[in-house]
């Protein structure tokens, strides 16, 4: 219980200090002309990156499913080939 409180207090202190540092850095940068445009560009790039990651995850999942289906089809074809070979082998023995 005491350890959880200590970790909670420590994370709160670290969060406050990080927030103060970011506020001071961004406070200085807000006076730079074009900073707002730069922030908006980074926001758009971030959103596009997230959309791209989601697309790649969905594409990987679809590729995995299609590869699985192809392996099942390949297994079925091998089974059909072995059965056809056994049928053809029996007929060729009869003809000889």
N, CA, C and O atoms as CSV, one atom per row, in Angstrom:
chain,resi,resn,atom,element,x,y,z
A,1,UNK,N,N,0.821,-1.190,0.000
A,1,UNK,CA,C,0.000,0.000,0.000
A,1,UNK,C,C,0.867,1.257,0.000
A,1,UNK,O,O,0.598,2.208,-0.734
A,2,UNK,N,N,1.904,1.251,0.826
A,2,UNK,CA,C,2.778,2.417,0.906
A,2,UNK,C,C,3.587,2.567,-0.374
A,2,UNK,O,O,3.867,3.682,-0.816
A,3,UNK,N,N,3.966,1.415,-0.978
A,3,UNK,CA,C,4.729,1.456,-2.223
A,3,UNK,C,C,3.919,2.052,-3.356
A,3,UNK,O,O,4.440,2.794,-4.189
A,4,UNK,N,N,2.634,1.717,-3.377
A,4,UNK,CA,C,1.768,2.261,-4.423
A,4,UNK,C,C,1.613,3.770,-4.273
A,4,UNK,O,O,1.603,4.498,-5.265
A,5,UNK,N,N,1.493,4.237,-3.039
A,5,UNK,CA,C,1.384,5.673,-2.789
A,5,UNK,C,C,2.667,6.385,-3.198
A,5,UNK,O,O,2.631,7.463,-3.791
A,6,UNK,N,N,3.809,5.765,-2.870
A,6,UNK,CA,C,5.093,6.362,-3.224
A,6,UNK,C,C,5.233,6.481,-4.739
A,6,UNK,O,O,5.644,7.521,-5.255
A,7,UNK,N,N,4.889,5.408,-5.442
A,7,UNK,CA,C,4.980,5.434,-6.906
A,7,UNK,C,C,4.007,6.457,-7.478
A,7,UNK,O,O,4.347,7.177,-8.417
A,8,UNK,N,N,2.801,6.527,-6.921
A,8,UNK,CA,C,1.829,7.516,-7.374
A,8,UNK,C,C,2.313,8.933,-7.164
A,8,UNK,O,O,2.177,9.777,-8.050
A,9,UNK,N,N,2.886,9.206,-5.981
A,9,UNK,CA,C,3.410,10.541,-5.696
A,9,UNK,C,C,4.586,10.875,-6.599
A,9,UNK,O,O,4.706,11.998,-7.089
A,10,UNK,N,N,5.462,9.882,-6.817
A,10,UNK,CA,C,6.631,10.096,-7.663
A,10,UNK,C,C,6.222,10.387,-9.104
A,10,UNK,O,O,6.792,11.266,-9.751
A,11,UNK,N,N,5.237,9.651,-9.600
A,11,UNK,CA,C,4.787,9.897,-10.974
A,11,UNK,C,C,4.090,11.248,-11.090
A,11,UNK,O,O,4.197,11.907,-12.124
A,12,UNK,N,N,3.384,11.669,-10.053
A,12,UNK,CA,C,2.745,12.983,-10.068
A,12,UNK,C,C,3.785,14.087,-10.109
A,12,UNK,O,O,3.650,15.053,-10.860
A,13,UNK,N,N,4.818,13.942,-9.303
A,13,UNK,CA,C,5.894,14.945,-9.280
A,13,UNK,C,C,6.593,15.000,-10.634
A,13,UNK,O,O,6.850,16.081,-11.163
A,14,UNK,N,N,6.902,13.820,-11.196
A,14,UNK,CA,C,7.574,13.780,-12.500
A,14,UNK,C,C,6.678,14.377,-13.581
A,14,UNK,O,O,7.157,15.097,-14.457
A,15,UNK,N,N,5.380,14.082,-13.523
A,15,UNK,CA,C,4.450,14.649,-14.499
A,15,UNK,C,C,4.372,16.157,-14.389
A,15,UNK,O,O,4.324,16.852,-15.404
A,16,UNK,N,N,4.359,16.670,-13.173
A,16,UNK,CA,C,4.305,18.122,-12.985
A,16,UNK,C,C,5.571,18.789,-13.510
A,16,UNK,O,O,5.501,19.836,-14.154
A,17,UNK,N,N,6.722,18.193,-13.239
A,17,UNK,CA,C,7.980,18.772,-13.709
A,17,UNK,C,C,8.056,18.726,-15.238
A,17,UNK,O,O,8.492,19.685,-15.876
A,18,UNK,N,N,7.631,17.610,-15.808
A,18,UNK,CA,C,7.632,17.508,-17.270
A,18,UNK,C,C,6.690,18.531,-17.871
A,18,UNK,O,O,7.012,19.167,-18.875
A,19,UNK,N,N,5.530,18.690,-17.262
A,19,UNK,CA,C,4.582,19.688,-17.748
A,19,UNK,C,C,5.141,21.094,-17.667
A,19,UNK,O,O,4.946,21.896,-18.580
A,20,UNK,N,N,5.839,21.398,-16.577
A,20,UNK,CA,C,6.452,22.720,-16.438
A,20,UNK,C,C,7.514,22.951,-17.514
A,20,UNK,O,O,7.599,24.036,-18.089
A,21,UNK,N,N,8.318,21.928,-17.778
A,21,UNK,CA,C,9.361,22.064,-18.803
A,21,UNK,C,C,8.725,22.279,-20.172
A,21,UNK,O,O,9.145,23.156,-20.927
A,22,UNK,N,N,7.707,21.473,-20.489
A,22,UNK,CA,C,7.048,21.621,-21.794
A,22,UNK,C,C,6.370,22.982,-21.930
A,22,UNK,O,O,6.417,23.607,-22.989
A,23,UNK,N,N,5.736,23.437,-20.838
A,23,UNK,CA,C,5.087,24.759,-20.896
A,23,UNK,C,C,6.104,25.862,-21.131
A,23,UNK,O,O,5.838,26.803,-21.879
A,24,UNK,N,N,7.258,25.757,-20.504
A,24,UNK,CA,C,8.261,26.797,-20.681
A,24,UNK,C,C,8.848,26.750,-22.092
A,24,UNK,O,O,9.092,27.794,-22.697
A,25,UNK,N,N,9.076,25.542,-22.617
A,25,UNK,CA,C,9.615,25.431,-23.977
A,25,UNK,C,C,8.591,25.919,-24.988
A,25,UNK,O,O,8.924,26.703,-25.878
A,26,UNK,N,N,7.356,25.468,-24.863
A,26,UNK,CA,C,6.334,25.889,-25.814
A,26,UNK,C,C,5.935,27.345,-25.608
A,26,UNK,O,O,5.472,28.000,-26.542
A,27,UNK,N,N,6.111,27.856,-24.391
A,27,UNK,CA,C,5.867,29.273,-24.157
A,27,UNK,C,C,6.843,30.133,-24.927
A,27,UNK,O,O,6.478,31.181,-25.458
A,28,UNK,N,N,8.083,29.688,-24.985
A,28,UNK,CA,C,9.102,30.408,-25.751
A,28,UNK,C,C,8.817,30.284,-27.243
A,28,UNK,O,O,8.950,31.249,-27.996
A,29,UNK,N,N,8.418,29.069,-27.662
A,29,UNK,CA,C,8.210,28.823,-29.088
A,29,UNK,C,C,6.934,29.466,-29.640
A,29,UNK,O,O,6.815,29.658,-30.850
A,30,UNK,N,N,5.991,29.795,-28.772
A,30,UNK,CA,C,4.765,30.419,-29.277
A,30,UNK,C,C,5.038,31.804,-29.835
A,30,UNK,O,O,4.239,32.320,-30.618
A,31,UNK,N,N,6.139,32.410,-29.453
A,31,UNK,CA,C,6.485,33.731,-29.978
A,31,UNK,C,C,7.161,33.652,-31.340
A,31,UNK,O,O,7.322,34.669,-32.014
A,32,UNK,N,N,7.556,32.449,-31.746
A,32,UNK,CA,C,8.211,32.269,-33.041
A,32,UNK,C,C,7.143,32.314,-34.130
A,32,UNK,O,O,6.135,31.616,-34.028
A,33,UNK,N,N,7.348,33.131,-35.181
A,33,UNK,CA,C,6.345,33.184,-36.236
A,33,UNK,C,C,6.294,31.866,-37.006
A,33,UNK,O,O,7.332,31.291,-37.334
A,34,UNK,N,N,5.094,31.397,-37.287
A,34,UNK,CA,C,4.904,30.160,-38.035
A,34,UNK,C,C,4.904,28.920,-37.168
A,34,UNK,O,O,4.799,27.808,-37.685
A,35,UNK,N,N,5.021,29.086,-35.846
A,35,UNK,CA,C,5.043,27.915,-34.957
A,35,UNK,C,C,3.698,27.211,-34.958
A,35,UNK,O,O,3.645,25.981,-34.923
A,36,UNK,N,N,2.607,27.974,-34.997
A,36,UNK,CA,C,1.275,27.369,-35.025
A,36,UNK,C,C,1.098,26.518,-36.275
A,36,UNK,O,O,0.530,25.427,-36.213
A,37,UNK,N,N,1.579,27.010,-37.401
A,37,UNK,CA,C,1.494,26.243,-38.644
A,37,UNK,C,C,2.306,24.956,-38.530
A,37,UNK,O,O,1.871,23.899,-38.987
A,38,UNK,N,N,3.472,25.049,-37.927
A,38,UNK,CA,C,4.323,23.876,-37.754
A,38,UNK,C,C,3.644,22.837,-36.859
A,38,UNK,O,O,3.709,21.639,-37.135
A,39,UNK,N,N,3.003,23.291,-35.806
A,39,UNK,CA,C,2.291,22.384,-34.907
A,39,UNK,C,C,1.155,21.697,-35.651
A,39,UNK,O,O,0.964,20.489,-35.511
A,40,UNK,N,N,0.401,22.454,-36.440
A,40,UNK,CA,C,-0.702,21.863,-37.198
A,40,UNK,C,C,-0.194,20.852,-38.218
A,40,UNK,O,O,-0.821,19.813,-38.426
A,41,UNK,N,N,0.936,21.146,-38.856
A,41,UNK,CA,C,1.514,20.208,-39.823
A,41,UNK,C,C,1.910,18.912,-39.121
A,41,UNK,O,O,1.656,17.824,-39.638
A,42,UNK,N,N,2.530,19.021,-37.945
A,42,UNK,CA,C,2.902,17.817,-37.192
A,42,UNK,C,C,1.672,17.037,-36.738
A,42,UNK,O,O,1.702,15.807,-36.700
A,43,UNK,N,N,0.601,17.729,-36.396
A,43,UNK,CA,C,-0.633,17.045,-36.022
A,43,UNK,C,C,-1.194,16.264,-37.202
A,43,UNK,O,O,-1.608,15.115,-37.048
A,44,UNK,N,N,-1.209,16.877,-38.371
A,44,UNK,CA,C,-1.709,16.206,-39.570
A,44,UNK,C,C,-0.827,15.008,-39.910
A,44,UNK,O,O,-1.334,13.936,-40.241
A,45,UNK,N,N,0.483,15.186,-39.830
A,45,UNK,CA,C,1.402,14.078,-40.111
A,45,UNK,C,C,1.190,12.946,-39.098
A,45,UNK,O,O,1.224,11.773,-39.469
A,46,UNK,N,N,0.976,13.280,-37.857
A,46,UNK,CA,C,0.717,12.268,-36.825
A,46,UNK,C,C,-0.555,11.490,-37.094
A,46,UNK,O,O,-0.586,10.267,-36.952
A,47,UNK,N,N,-1.603,12.195,-37.481
A,47,UNK,CA,C,-2.875,11.533,-37.790
A,47,UNK,C,C,-2.709,10.621,-39.004
A,47,UNK,O,O,-3.199,9.491,-39.006
A,48,UNK,N,N,-2.017,11.109,-40.036
A,48,UNK,CA,C,-1.783,10.282,-41.219
A,48,UNK,C,C,-0.948,9.055,-40.882
A,48,UNK,O,O,-1.190,7.978,-41.427
A,49,UNK,N,N,0.030,9.199,-39.994
A,49,UNK,CA,C,0.854,8.068,-39.587
A,49,UNK,C,C,0.023,7.019,-38.855
A,49,UNK,O,O,0.194,5.820,-39.076
A,50,UNK,N,N,-0.871,7.468,-37.989
A,50,UNK,CA,C,-1.746,6.538,-37.266
A,50,UNK,C,C,-2.659,5.804,-38.248
A,50,UNK,O,O,-2.852,4.594,-38.130
A,51,UNK,N,N,-3.219,6.528,-39.212
A,51,UNK,CA,C,-4.073,5.895,-40.222
A,51,UNK,C,C,-3.264,4.876,-41.021
A,51,UNK,O,O,-3.760,3.789,-41.316
A,52,UNK,N,N,-2.029,5.215,-41.373
A,52,UNK,CA,C,-1.166,4.299,-42.114
A,52,UNK,C,C,-0.877,3.037,-41.304
A,52,UNK,O,O,-0.896,1.935,-41.851
A,53,UNK,N,N,-0.611,3.187,-40.007
A,53,UNK,CA,C,-0.367,2.024,-39.163
A,53,UNK,C,C,-1.581,1.115,-39.088
A,53,UNK,O,O,-1.450,-0.107,-39.157
A,54,UNK,N,N,-2.764,1.707,-38.948
A,54,UNK,CA,C,-3.993,0.905,-38.915
A,54,UNK,C,C,-4.163,0.176,-40.242
A,54,UNK,O,O,-4.517,-1.003,-40.258
A,55,UNK,N,N,-3.917,0.859,-41.348
A,55,UNK,CA,C,-4.011,0.235,-42.669
A,55,UNK,C,C,-3.044,-0.933,-42.790
A,55,UNK,O,O,-3.413,-1.987,-43.309
A,56,UNK,N,N,-1.813,-0.766,-42.321
A,56,UNK,CA,C,-0.821,-1.829,-42.423
A,56,UNK,C,C,-1.186,-3.026,-41.542
A,56,UNK,O,O,-0.941,-4.171,-41.922
A,57,UNK,N,N,-1.763,-2.771,-40.385
A,57,UNK,CA,C,-2.202,-3.861,-39.512
A,57,UNK,C,C,-3.328,-4.642,-40.176
A,57,UNK,O,O,-3.320,-5.873,-40.163
A,58,UNK,N,N,-4.297,-3.935,-40.757
A,58,UNK,CA,C,-5.400,-4.601,-41.441
A,58,UNK,C,C,-4.885,-5.377,-42.646
A,58,UNK,O,O,-5.337,-6.492,-42.906
A,59,UNK,N,N,-3.944,-4.797,-43.381
A,59,UNK,CA,C,-3.376,-5.468,-44.550
A,59,UNK,C,C,-2.608,-6.729,-44.144
A,59,UNK,O,O,-2.692,-7.750,-44.826
A,60,UNK,N,N,-1.869,-6.661,-43.048
A,60,UNK,CA,C,-1.136,-7.832,-42.565
A,60,UNK,C,C,-2.101,-8.934,-42.144
A,60,UNK,O,O,-1.864,-10.112,-42.413
A,61,UNK,N,N,-3.183,-8.550,-41.489
A,61,UNK,CA,C,-4.183,-9.534,-41.064
A,61,UNK,C,C,-4.827,-10.191,-42.277
A,61,UNK,O,O,-5.016,-11.407,-42.295
A,62,UNK,N,N,-5.166,-9.397,-43.294
A,62,UNK,CA,C,-5.762,-9.948,-44.512
A,62,UNK,C,C,-4.770,-10.855,-45.231
A,62,UNK,O,O,-5.164,-11.897,-45.753
A,63,UNK,N,N,-3.505,-10.486,-45.269
A,63,UNK,CA,C,-2.482,-11.317,-45.879
A,63,UNK,C,C,-2.313,-12.630,-45.141
A,63,UNK,O,O,-2.106,-13.672,-45.763
A,64,UNK,N,N,-2.399,-12.589,-43.830
A,64,UNK,CA,C,-2.290,-13.791,-43.023
A,64,UNK,C,C,-3.449,-14.728,-43.320
A,64,UNK,O,O,-3.259,-15.937,-43.451
A,65,UNK,N,N,-4.656,-14.165,-43.425
A,65,UNK,CA,C,-5.824,-14.997,-43.719
A,65,UNK,C,C,-5.723,-15.611,-45.107
A,65,UNK,O,O,-6.056,-16.783,-45.284
A,66,UNK,N,N,-5.269,-14.844,-46.095
A,66,UNK,CA,C,-5.164,-15.389,-47.446
A,66,UNK,C,C,-4.063,-16.444,-47.520
A,66,UNK,O,O,-4.213,-17.433,-48.237
A,67,UNK,N,N,-2.970,-16.256,-46.799
A,67,UNK,CA,C,-1.910,-17.266,-46.769
A,67,UNK,C,C,-2.417,-18.551,-46.126
A,67,UNK,O,O,-2.068,-19.649,-46.558
A,68,UNK,N,N,-3.225,-18.412,-45.115
A,68,UNK,CA,C,-3.809,-19.582,-44.459
A,68,UNK,C,C,-4.728,-20.323,-45.417
A,68,UNK,O,O,-4.691,-21.551,-45.490
A,69,UNK,N,N,-5.553,-19.583,-46.151
A,69,UNK,CA,C,-6.445,-20.209,-47.130
A,69,UNK,C,C,-5.642,-20.909,-48.219
A,69,UNK,O,O,-6.000,-22.006,-48.649
A,70,UNK,N,N,-4.550,-20.274,-48.671
A,70,UNK,CA,C,-3.719,-20.898,-49.695
A,70,UNK,C,C,-3.076,-22.183,-49.194
A,70,UNK,O,O,-2.958,-23.144,-49.954
A,71,UNK,N,N,-2.666,-22.222,-47.957
A,71,UNK,CA,C,-2.070,-23.447,-47.423
A,71,UNK,C,C,-3.113,-24.555,-47.332
A,71,UNK,O,O,-2.790,-25.720,-47.567
A,72,UNK,N,N,-4.340,-24.222,-47.000
A,72,UNK,CA,C,-5.419,-25.216,-46.961
A,72,UNK,C,C,-5.698,-25.736,-48.370
A,72,UNK,O,O,-5.883,-26.937,-48.567
A,73,UNK,N,N,-5.729,-24.831,-49.347
A,73,UNK,CA,C,-5.944,-25.231,-50.736
A,73,UNK,C,C,-4.802,-26.129,-51.218
A,73,UNK,O,O,-5.045,-27.130,-51.891
A,74,UNK,N,N,-3.569,-25.780,-50.880
A,74,UNK,CA,C,-2.416,-26.593,-51.279
A,74,UNK,C,C,-2.504,-27.987,-50.658
A,74,UNK,O,O,-2.183,-28.982,-51.309
A,75,UNK,N,N,-2.932,-28.054,-49.421
A,75,UNK,CA,C,-3.090,-29.348,-48.749
A,75,UNK,C,C,-4.152,-30.179,-49.461
A,75,UNK,O,O,-3.964,-31.378,-49.664
A,76,UNK,N,N,-5.263,-29.556,-49.839
A,76,UNK,CA,C,-6.329,-30.275,-50.551
A,76,UNK,C,C,-5.850,-30.751,-51.916
A,76,UNK,O,O,-6.193,-31.856,-52.337
A,77,UNK,N,N,-5.078,-29.949,-52.603
A,77,UNK,CA,C,-4.567,-30.338,-53.919
A,77,UNK,C,C,-3.621,-31.531,-53.788
A,77,UNK,O,O,-3.661,-32.448,-54.609
A,78,UNK,N,N,-2.774,-31.521,-52.762
A,78,UNK,CA,C,-1.880,-32.654,-52.544
A,78,UNK,C,C,-2.671,-33.930,-52.272
A,78,UNK,O,O,-2.316,-35.007,-52.750
A,79,UNK,N,N,-3.738,-33.797,-51.506
A,79,UNK,CA,C,-4.582,-34.952,-51.211
A,79,UNK,C,C,-5.251,-35.480,-52.480
A,79,UNK,O,O,-5.306,-36.690,-52.703
A,80,UNK,N,N,-5.756,-34.572,-53.304
A,80,UNK,CA,C,-6.385,-34.967,-54.575
A,80,UNK,C,C,-5.354,-35.626,-55.484
A,80,UNK,O,O,-5.655,-36.634,-56.124
A,81,UNK,N,N,-4.145,-35.077,-55.553
A,81,UNK,CA,C,-3.086,-35.655,-56.381
A,81,UNK,C,C,-2.748,-37.070,-55.930
A,81,UNK,O,O,-2.588,-37.970,-56.756
A,82,UNK,N,N,-2.640,-37.262,-54.632
A,82,UNK,CA,C,-2.302,-38.605,-54.147
A,82,UNK,C,C,-3.423,-39.597,-54.474
A,82,UNK,O,O,-3.152,-40.741,-54.838
A,83,UNK,N,N,-4.670,-39.165,-54.346
A,83,UNK,CA,C,-5.795,-40.051,-54.682
A,83,UNK,C,C,-5.829,-40.345,-56.176
A,83,UNK,O,O,-6.088,-41.480,-56.577
A,84,UNK,N,N,-5.569,-39.338,-57.004
A,84,UNK,CA,C,-5.546,-39.562,-58.451
A,84,UNK,C,C,-4.399,-40.487,-58.846
A,84,UNK,O,O,-4.547,-41.348,-59.713
A,85,UNK,N,N,-3.248,-40.291,-58.193
A,85,UNK,CA,C,-2.120,-41.179,-58.476
A,85,UNK,C,C,-2.455,-42.617,-58.125
A,85,UNK,O,O,-2.097,-43.537,-58.859
A,86,UNK,N,N,-3.138,-42.815,-57.009
A,86,UNK,CA,C,-3.499,-44.184,-56.631
A,86,UNK,C,C,-4.519,-44.772,-57.609
A,86,UNK,O,O,-4.445,-45.963,-57.914
A,87,UNK,N,N,-5.463,-43.980,-58.107
A,87,UNK,CA,C,-6.442,-44.457,-59.091
A,87,UNK,C,C,-5.753,-44.766,-60.409
A,87,UNK,O,O,-5.985,-45.823,-60.995
A,88,UNK,N,N,-4.922,-43.871,-60.876
A,88,UNK,CA,C,-4.217,-44.058,-62.160
A,88,UNK,C,C,-3.255,-45.241,-62.039
A,88,UNK,O,O,-3.115,-46.026,-62.976
A,89,UNK,N,N,-2.605,-45.366,-60.908
A,89,UNK,CA,C,-1.691,-46.484,-60.690
A,89,UNK,C,C,-2.413,-47.822,-60.765
A,89,UNK,O,O,-1.885,-48.784,-61.324
A,90,UNK,N,N,-3.611,-47.887,-60.207
A,90,UNK,CA,C,-4.399,-49.124,-60.237
A,90,UNK,C,C,-4.808,-49.434,-61.671
A,90,UNK,O,O,-4.737,-50.589,-62.090
A,91,UNK,N,N,-5.239,-48.420,-62.438
A,91,UNK,CA,C,-5.667,-48.652,-63.822
A,91,UNK,C,C,-4.502,-49.037,-64.699
A,91,UNK,O,O,-4.644,-49.874,-65.590
A,92,UNK,N,N,-3.344,-48.435,-64.460
A,92,UNK,CA,C,-2.183,-48.775,-65.297
A,92,UNK,C,C,-1.710,-50.196,-65.014
A,92,UNK,O,O,-1.196,-50.853,-65.919
A,93,UNK,N,N,-1.867,-50.690,-63.792
A,93,UNK,CA,C,-1.498,-52.069,-63.463
A,93,UNK,C,C,-2.444,-53.040,-64.162
A,93,UNK,O,O,-2.022,-54.112,-64.594
A,94,UNK,N,N,-3.721,-52.673,-64.276
A,94,UNK,CA,C,-4.713,-53.537,-64.922
A,94,UNK,C,C,-4.408,-53.639,-66.423
A,94,UNK,O,O,-4.500,-54.720,-67.003
A,95,UNK,N,N,-4.043,-52.503,-67.051
A,95,UNK,CA,C,-3.753,-52.492,-68.486
A,95,UNK,C,C,-2.520,-53.305,-68.817
A,95,UNK,O,O,-2.457,-53.921,-69.881
A,96,UNK,N,N,-1.544,-53.322,-67.931
A,96,UNK,CA,C,-0.288,-54.027,-68.215
A,96,UNK,C,C,-0.551,-55.474,-68.127
A,96,UNK,O,O,0.358,-56.280,-68.327
